[in-house]
């Protein structure tokens, strides 16, 4: 049996996980919140509308904006509603 080489180091505390604090989709949400429109359509060139909808929904959920914004896709066009 081959001997495995390793080191054990004592630590006082386990480090916290590092999460991304923002997203490239946040400007879409921020611009919509700042606008006075109740419903808008959005397009992201080179990205599938359903993929963008999922990413926006994740950001809306993580920012706790579920009661303020609803995102949907109809005919491959993203719609944001207040």
N, C-alpha and C positions, 0 to 999 in steps of 0.2 A: 504494500500500500504506500502510495506517495504521500509525503508530509506536506501539508498546506501551510504556507507562510502567511501570517497576519499580524496586525497590531490592534490592541484595544486601548482606547483613550477615555479617561473619565471626563464627563461633562456635567455641568450643573443644571442645564435646561435644554430641552429639545427646541431647535429653532422653528419659528412659524413658517408655514408655506408662503411662498411669494406668488401673489396673484397680479395679473395685469390690472392696473387701476382704471384704464380706459379702453376704448375700442375705436376702431376706425369708423364704426357706425354711429357713434355718439353725436357727431355733428348733424346727422340727419334728424335725430330725435330732438336735439337742442334747437335747431332751426325751426322745426315744426312747433315746438312749445312756445317759441318766441313769436311765431306768426299769429295773426288774428283769424286765420282760416280754420273752419271746423273740420274740413276734409281736404286732403291733398293727395295727388298721385306722385310717385317717385320712381325713378329708374336709376339703376347703377350699371353703367356700360360694362359689358364683359362678364356680368354675374347673372345667374338664373334668379328670377324673381322669388321663387319659393325658398331658395337658399338665403337670400337677403331677408326675407320675412322671418325665417327661423333665427337668424342672427339678431335682427331687431327685437324680436320677441324675447330672446335671452337677455338682451341689454335692458329692455323695459322691465322684465322681471327682477333682474339684479339691482336696478335702480329704484325699485318699488314704485313704478309708474303705471301699474296695471289698471288703476281706476281712472287715469287721465288719458291714456292712449290705447287705441286698439289698432292692430295692424292686420291686413288681409291682402290676398292676391286674387285678382279677377282678370282673366284673359292675359296672364303673364305681366300684369301691371300691379305694382305695390300701392296700396292705399293706406294712409294713416288717418285715423279719426279721433277727435277729441270727445 
